[in-house]
Amino acid sequence: MTQKEIARQCGVSVATVSRVIRNKDHKCASQQTKDKIWELVRRSGYVPNEAAQRLKQPAAPRVQLPSRTVSFLHAKIPTDFADRIFSAIARAAEEAAVSESFRLGYNFSALDHTPEQTQEFLLTHRSDGLVVFGRLDDRLYSALRKSAKNVIVVGLSDFRPPFDQVFADGYVAAKKALGYLYGLGHRAIGYIGDTGTEVRYAAYTDFMKEKGLPVPPGYIRRCSMSMQKGFEQVSRLLREADPLPTALFCDKDITAIGAMKGIREQHLYVPDDISVISVDDMEASQFILPPLTSVCIPKQELGRLAVKILSDRMNRGHTLPMRTELPCDLIIRESCAAPRRE
């Protein structure tokens, strides 16, 4: 599929398609139009026509390079991109791959297959490079070692060789958020979000133990990532907990936004009665009332850097496993304040 065909199906100009794909002008189209363009790019395996672009440039020695394919595997994430953090990272990685003139290969979730099925799929659908999003368990790790080459893992937790990895440490990000609440004077801190193997939950439990802070029954509310679940669990917490927490740490912004609505429904105020903090820093967080304080995960940088490191490995720029950690910054807004009560 050409840019002209993509433009016709999306009802925009070829120039708009080119700017979206090249990421030259982020204001050239609405988000809905950009999503439609990228959906067509993914489905068609579109690769920029570098030869046509070179016609506008001075002649240079011509080297014919084979087109390489980069594929994407979501380790613990459904293919519908329900996780907003990883969906943003994946989109950035896809854009970077197209900019590097790679073909986009398969895009699937290991949640839909057993490790054995994943291994068989990888063996029968060979790609030149593979970007893996999320945390690997032992069985998936073993399957990748046997069936994939040129692998980079992108996530929110540290991972060990032999694969390249780029990550922003979710555990450190959570500790940064909790430390900020503690510095404001909060000692009664609740948790809303995923538990189990979630590193942000592990950071919460470790932090409370390290500071010698009690966690009364009901202060921890497990919920999947959604505004509705955040709303429901906070509503239950506020009805049942005694005493009430002075602050809530939510594992993701989307959960925190629902939690803030739940607090308002109980005729309480953020941050006067309860402070709320999260990890993610999604775009909407700065526009809600009050704006949400959050630790920023550098999603665009994670996706782009992953493809650059993968490209370097495919070109034999490095052979040893490369480990790259990106920092997470605390974005202070208006949803946190010193507690008025114990």
N, C-alpha and C positions, 0 to 999 in steps of 0.2 A: 504494500500500500504506500502511495506517495503522499507528500504533504498536501498536494492539490486534492486528492481524494479524501483525506482526513478533513480538510477545510470544508469541502462540499457537504460531507455528512454532518459536520458540526454547525454549519451555517455561518462560518466566519471566513475571514480572508486568509490566504496562504501566509501572509506576513504575520498574522496573529498566531497561527500554528507554529511558525518558525520561532517566534519570540518565546512562546510557552515552552517548546521543547528545548530551546537553548537557554531558557531561564534568563533572558536578556532584560525583560521588563515585567516585573511582577504585577504591574497594574494594567497590563494590556488586555486582560479578560477577567470575567467574573470567576469565582471559585467553581461554580457549577460548570462553566464552559471548560475550564482547565481540567476538571475531573473527567469530562466527556472526552477531551482530546487524549488524555493519558490512558483512558480505558481502551480507546482505539489503538493507541501505540502498543499497549500490552498485548491485545488480541492479535494484532497483525505481525508482531515481531519487527516493527519498523526500525530501520537503521538510517541515519542521516546520509544523504548523498554527498559524500566528501568530494567526489570527482567534480560534481557540478559546482561546488563552492570553489574548487581550485581554478576553475576557468577564469575567475575574477582576479586571480593572483598571478604574479610572475612565474614563468615556467621553472620547474625544479626537477631534479632526477626522479623518475617515477618508480616507485617500489610497490609492487602488488602484494598486499598482505591479506591473508585469509581472515574472514570475519569470525570473530570469536563470540561464543555464547556465554552469558552469565545468567545463572538461575538463582532462585530464592526459595529457601526452606524455612518455614516457621516452626520452631521446635516445640513451643508450648502455647502457640497462638493460633486461633482458628483463622481460616482463609478469608473470612468476612471482615478481617481487620477490626474486630470489636475493641481491641486494646488500642486506645488512641495514641499512646506513646509510641508503640511499635508500628502502628500504621503510618505515622509521620516519618519515622526512621526509614521504613520500607519505601515510601514515596520518594524520599530524598535519594535513596540508593538507586532506585529505578531511573530517576532523572540523571544522576551522575553516570550510570551505565550507558544511557543513550548518548549523553554528551561525549563519552569516550568512544562512541561508535561501536559498542557491543550490541549484539542481538540479545533481546530479552527472551530467556528460555522459560522453563516451567516455573510455576509459582504455586506451591502447595503447602499444606500443614501436616506435620507428623502426627497431629492429634487424630487425623482421619485414617491412620494406618498403624499397624503394628511395626516395631523396629525391623522385623524380618521383611515385611512388605516394603518399607521405606528403602531398605538396602537393595532389594530386587529392583525397585523403581529407579534408584540412582544408577545401578549397573546397566539398565536397559535404556536409560535416557541420559546419555553422557553429555556433560557440559564442560566447557573449558575452565569455568570458575563457579564457585558456589558461595553465596552469602547466606549465613544461618542466623536467624533472629531468635534471641531468647536463650534460656538455660538448657544445657544438654544433660539428660540423665545418662547413666552408664550404658544402657542398651543402645540408645541412639548414637552416643559417642563411638561405640564399637562398630556400629553399622557404617558410620561416616568414614572411619579409618579404613574399612575394607572396600568401600565402594566409591569414594569421591576423591578428587584431587583439587588442589588450589582452593582451599576452604578458608574463609574468615568468619569468625563468630562475633556477632554484635549483640551487646546486652547491657544489663544493669547490674551485673555481678562479675567478679573476676573469674577467669577460666584459665586452666593450665594448658601447656603445650600438648600435642604437637601443632595445633592449628594457630594461625594468626588470630588476633583478637583486637577489637576496639570496644571500649566500654566506658560508661559513666557509672560509678559505683552507687547503686541505690541504697546500700547500707549506710555509706558515708553521707549521702544526701538526707536520709531520714534522721541520722544523728545531728546533722546541722539544723534541721527544722526543730527537733526536740530541744537542742541546746538553746535555740533562740527563745522558745517558750520558757525554759528554765531560767534564762537570764532576765526575763520579764517578771519573774517571781512565781510562775505557775508550778504547783506541786501535785495537784489533782488533775491528771491528764488522761483522757480516754483515747481509745483507738477505734477507728472505723475503717474496715477494708478486708482484704484477703488475708488469710492466715496460712497455716500449713508451712510450705517452704518459701513463702514470700520473704525476701530479704528486708523489706521495710518493716514488716512485723517483727522479725528477729531483732532489728535495731531498736524497736520500741521496747520489747521485753528486756533486752540487755541494758538499755539506758535506764529504765526504771529500777532495775536491780542495782546498777552501779551507783545511782544516786540515793539508794535506800528508800525509794518512794513506794508506798502501798498501791496496789491495784485492786480496788474493791470489786466485788462481784457485779457484773453488768457493765463494767467500764470498757470491756473489749467486745466489739460487735462485728461479727464476721459477715461480710456481704460481697457479692460480685460487683464488678465495676459498672455502675450505672447511677444516674441521678436518682431514679426511683428507689433503688435499694439503699442508697445513702440516706434518702429522706425517711424511709421506713425504719431503718435501724436506729437512727438518731432519735426519732419519735419514740421508739420503745425505750431507748436508754434514758431519755429525759422523763418518761413516765415512771420508770422502775428504779432508777439509781437514787441512792440516798447515802451521803450527800451527792449533789450534782458535781461533775467535774467543772473546773474553771477553764479548761481548754480541751480541744479535740485535735488529734493528729489523724489526718486521713491519708490513705496510701496513694490516692490519685486526685487530681483536681475535679474530675467529673463526679466522684463520690462526695467531695467536699461541697460542691455546689448544691447537691441534693440535701446534704446535711444542714447547710445554712438555711434552706427553706424549712426543714424540719424544726430548726430552732425558732424561726419566726412563727411557725404554726403553734408553738407552745408559749407564745407571747413573751419570748425572751429576745435579747438583742445581741448581735455580733458587732463589735467585740465587748460591749459593756458588760454583758452577763457571761458570755462564753467566747473565748478566742478560738479561731479555726485556722489551721495551717495545713499545707499539703505538699506533695512532690509532683512536679510535671511542668507547671507554668504554661498551660495551654492558652491560646490567644483569648478565649472568652473570659478568662479569669480576671483580666484587667477591666472588664466592662460590667461585671455584676456589681451589686451594691450590698455591702461594701466590697471594694476590690479585694481579691483574695491574695494573701501572702503565700508564696510558694517557692520551693527550691526548683530552679530551672534545670531540666534535662536538656542538653544540647542536641536535640533530635536531628536537625538538619546536618550538623557537623558530623554526627555519628554515621549517618547514612553515606554522606559524600566521602568521608575519609575511608570508610570500609572499602568502597569501590576503588579508590586510589591505591590503597595497600594491596588489594587483590590484583589490580592491574600490574603493579610493580612485581609481584610474585610471578605472575604469568609471563612477564618479560624477563624473568630471572634476575631482577634487581636485588632480590634478597632470597636466601634459602633457609635461614634459621627462623624459628617462630618469632613473630613480632608482636609485642604486647604494648598497646597504647591506651592510656587512661585519659579521658577528658574531664575537666573540672565541672562541678555543679555549683551554680551561684544562687544565693538566697536573694529573692526579689521581695523586698519589704513593701507591703501596701497597707491596707487599712483594716484587715480582719483580725489583727492581734493587738492586745493592749495588756497592761499590767492588771492582775486580778483585783477585784474590789472586795473579795471575800476569800476565806480559806475553803 
